[in-house]
Structures are given as structure tokens and as C-alpha cells.
Amino acid sequence: MPSLNVSFTEAELEGVRAAAAAEGKSLKQYLHDLGVREMQRRQFVSGAAAWADRLREEFDEAFPDEVPPSEREGAAAA
């Protein structure tokens, strides 16, 4: 299985160790989970943004007062 050596300053390592201990995890497990969570967060945000883009026109039609003035039809270019 691939592995990775990561360098930290003493202060950074102390903080990471404290965070791992607070979650009841080993340093290795904490850092692994942190990377996986960030990957999942990015996938979620990307999916949520795509979902919002697909529904934007429908939302704008249903709630015209919520459309930013610069994006309304006939609005002057800023």
C-alpha cells in the first residue's frame, strides 16, 4: 500500500497530535481520515454546485425578487 512522509514543524505536529487525541485516533488514522474527508467534501461541493446550477433558472422564475439585480433581465451592465 502506498504511503507518504509528511513534514511538520514542532508546533504543527503538536497541534495535529492534540486533534488526533481529541478524536480518539492514532496520528496515522487521523491524517488518513482528514485526507479522505477533504476529498469527499470536494466531491459534495462540486455535486451541490452542479445541482444548484441545474435548478437556478427554475428558482429564479419562482422567486424573481431573489435574483441579484445585476442578473435580472434588462439590467444595465455594471
N, C-alpha and C positions, 0 to 999 in steps of 0.2 A: 504494500500500500504506500502511495506517495506520502512524503512528509515535508515539513517546512521548518526551517530555523528562523525565528523572528527575534530581532534585537529590540530591547527596551532600555531606557535609562533606568537607573535605580528607582527614581520616583515613579516612573510609569509602571514598572514591574510591581512595585509595592501597591499601587492603586488597582492594578489588574488582579493581583493575588487577593486583595481585600474584596473585590467584586465577585470573584470566583467563590471565595469562602462564604460570602453573603448568600449566594445561591446554592451552597452546599455541594459544589462541584470541584473537581480537580482543575488545576490550571489548564491542562491539556483539553479536558472536556469543555470547559468554559470557552476557550478560544475557538474550538471546533464549532460549538453551537452558535457563537457570535457570528462567525462567517456564514454559516448556513442560514441563520435568521436574516442577515442582511441580504443574501441572495433571494430569499423568499419575499422580503419586504419590497425589493425592487420589482419582482415579478407581479406582486399585488398592485403596486402603484401604477405600473405600466398597464395592467389589465383594467384598473379603475379609471385611468385616464382615457383609454380606448372606449370603455363603456360610456363615459360622460360625453365624449365626442360624438358617439353614435346617437345619443339622446338629446344633444344640445338644441337642435332645431325644434324638436317636439316641445321641449321645456320652454324655449323662447316664445313659441306660439301660445302656449298655455299661460305663461306668466310674462307678458310683454313689459311690465314695469320693472322686472328684474334684469332685463337686458341692459348692459352698460351703455350709456349714451353714445359712446364712440362706435358701438357696433350696431346701433339701430339703423333701419333703412332711412335713407335720406339725411343721415347725419353728416355734417361737414367734416372733412378730413382734418385731423389735428396737426 
